[in-house]
Amino acid sequence: RSVIAAMGRFPEGGVADQLDKWMSRPIFHLPLPAPAEFLVTMPGTWFGNPLYSQGLIPLLVAALGLQQDCTSMCCTVLPATVVGVGYWCKLCWESLTTGSGIKKAYTILSKPLVVALPNMAMGVLALGKCPEASRSAAAHYISSWFCAQLVIEGLKGLAWRLRPVAVLAKELEGVPRHFKELSEVVSQPSQANLSFPSGDAAGGAIFATAVVMAEPRSLGVAVAAAAMCGFGRIYFHCHHLFDVAAGQLVGAGITVLLGRWTRPGWGHVVMSQLFLLGLWKPIQRLKPQDGAKQELDMQQKDP
């Protein structure tokens, strides 16, 4: 395993921490067969991984946010979903056979591409002549995602909590996982102290909230996706239960606020990106001065 970052500011061993670990342990130690674990990897990583959270997920939000328009869904969302799932299957197969596959979903992205991805998604929806309501739902999701990630980053710096894979390394070392890469990535020194709150869980809650606010009939699918996202983050030893719950509260809260105050459009997507770009470096000052610094590089961003 990689060298683990130093003990953080979070009160490890306190009453809240012990309760959190006790509630999380059943999922930490839960064994799943490879096919079931593969299914968990998708909601467990897609809402935080920029390639999917800003490329494919906005299209899914648009589709679920306007269920009755099947034509635009088939023309724009279905092909992208097939390609996205196919590529993920390839990465997971490489991870099973060589031990290195899922990481490519993070390292393949350059900074300009990360900035361009959500705008490409909005462009696809516009060119596909999707209804304004579905495009607004996608913009709502994207702008909320960027705003929430900035808040999450600040809270991570303040808490500086060790991830389960770091603080419980000996206990969890023998727990069988087919896709060990997901734990290995977050055990890196630059990632090990970014447990609280979960950015991926925030992304899952943003997805669910944006979808439900656009189309209440999609409640079941949206909530199931968010719940599986949270489960996956705990299952792969990336976060504790409280980390996930806090991330979900932040994500849902910001999404509700943006949805109530504005009617998001493409312009809100651009503004939220500028907001993140402008404040990303200053927010790093909240982290311990001797801690690993997080540059605005999505190849190193919390997966």
Phi, psi and omega in degrees: 000160179287161176296133185270142179295161183292164179303138186265195183278337182297136184289080178299133180091354177287176183299313181297319181294316180296319178296318179300313181294322179296319180287332183275335187302321178303324178280323177306320187259004182289126176268142176228146174292159185306316180299318179292321179294323176301317179297326180289331182299329184291301176292337182286346182227333188295329184281352177244336179284121185302326181302321181263318184294333180248352179256303184266317186301320177302326178291322178292323177298316180298320181291314181288335181282352178211074189300330189285344182266081184287332183296308181295326179297314181294323185282328185247315188276318184299312178300318180296322179293318179299315180295316182296315179293320179298316179295320179295321176300318178298314181296319181292323177296318177296324179294320179292321188269329183240345182084002180217105180205306184297328180302332182297334179293341177261317186282344182288342187269135170262164180300313179300324180291323178298320178291324184282331187307307182296328177288328174295320179298316178296324178294320178298318179294322179291316180293329178281004179054040175290148180303153182302323181297321180288323177293323178294323178296318178295317178296322177300314179298310185296311182296323177294322181298313181295316179297317181294320181296327177292316177297316179300317180299319177296317179293324176299318180295322179290317182282314179051046185273140177289140177287158178305319182297339179268307186284335179246035187304313182293318182294321187266353184301324182269000180286124184290129173221131181284325181251075185290343181304323184296328176279323182296322182298316184276358176269358176296149181306326181286348184243341192296333182260021184249044185280320187247126349271177183275120177290325178294317178297324175298318178298320178296320179291324177298316177303309183297316183292316180297320180294313183293322179294331178274324183211094182304335181292346179269014184306312184300311181296317183296313181293321179298318180296317180295320180294319179292327176298310179298317178300316182297321180296325178283317183301321181271015173065027179271331184214160170271171180299316180295325177300315181294313181298319179295318178298319179295321178295317179297312182299312181294319181297314180295321180295318178296316181298314180295321180292329180281325186274333186222168167248093190302142175222188182302323179300325178292327177298312180296316180297321180292326176294315178297323178300314180293314181298321183288329186253357185298311181293315177302326183292339179293341181292345177286344182275155178306138183298333179265006181273166178293128182276143179256105177284163179282072181226110186292349175288339180250356185293153181310115176274000000 
